[in-house]
Amino acid sequence: MIKAKLTKNGMINFPAKYRKKLNLKPGDEVGFLETAEGIIIVPILDLFDLTDASELPVAKEIIAEIYEERQKERKQVEAKK
């Protein structure tokens, strides 16, 4: 087990072994998931990290479509109030 000390501001130094394993760089974000076994730390990946560069235009188009759908859904919910 690798230990890390919590500062008075609630910060820890993320062990280098795990930063390398998760390919984390300064400024990257991580999420904390609570499970029955404990807390799991997961990297929060950007869409561009998950998509091949040749597929970015298609990915952006899909995101725009999803965004538009969500906006329509919000307007419908607001109209019902």
C-alpha positions in Angstrom: 0.0 0.0 0.0 1.2 3.5 -0.8 0.3 6.2 1.7 -0.3 9.9 1.1 -0.6 12.6 3.8 -3.7 14.9 3.8 -2.9 18.6 4.3 -5.0 20.9 6.5 -6.5 22.1 3.2 -7.7 18.6 2.3 -5.0 18.0 -0.4 -2.8 15.1 -1.0 0.1 14.4 -3.3 -1.1 11.8 -5.8 1.6 9.1 -5.8 3.8 9.2 -9.0 3.3 5.4 -9.5 -0.5 5.9 -10.0 -0.2 9.2 -11.9 1.9 7.4 -14.4 -0.4 4.4 -14.5 -3.4 6.6 -15.1 -1.4 8.9 -17.5 -2.4 11.9 -15.3 -0.8 15.3 -16.1 -0.8 18.6 -14.1 -4.3 20.1 -14.4 -6.1 16.8 -15.1 -9.2 16.1 -13.1 -10.1 12.9 -11.2 -13.4 11.8 -9.8 -14.2 9.9 -6.6 -16.7 7.1 -6.6 -17.9 5.7 -3.4 -18.4 1.9 -3.4 -19.1 -0.7 -0.7 -15.4 -1.6 -0.9 -14.1 2.0 -0.5 -13.4 5.0 -2.6 -12.3 4.6 -6.2 -10.3 7.4 -7.9 -10.9 7.6 -11.7 -9.5 10.0 -14.3 -12.1 12.4 -15.8 -11.3 12.2 -19.5 -12.0 14.8 -22.1 -13.9 13.7 -25.2 -10.8 14.5 -27.3 -8.9 12.0 -25.2 -11.5 9.3 -26.1 -11.8 10.0 -29.8 -9.4 9.3 -32.7 -8.4 12.7 -34.3 -9.9 11.6 -37.6 -13.3 11.1 -35.9 -13.4 14.5 -34.1 -15.8 16.2 -36.6 -18.3 13.3 -36.2 -17.9 13.4 -32.4 -18.5 17.2 -32.4 -21.6 16.8 -34.5 -23.0 14.1 -32.2 -22.4 16.3 -29.2 -24.2 19.2 -30.9 -27.2 17.0 -31.6 -27.3 15.7 -28.0 -27.0 19.3 -26.7 -29.9 20.4 -28.9 -32.1 17.5 -27.8 -31.3 18.3 -24.1 -32.2 22.0 -24.7 -35.6 21.0 -26.3 -36.2 18.6 -23.3 -35.5 21.5 -20.8 -37.9 23.8 -22.7 -40.6 21.1 -22.6 -40.1 20.6 -18.8 -40.2 24.4 -18.2 -43.4 24.7 -20.3 -45.1 22.1 -18.2 -44.4 24.1 -15.0 
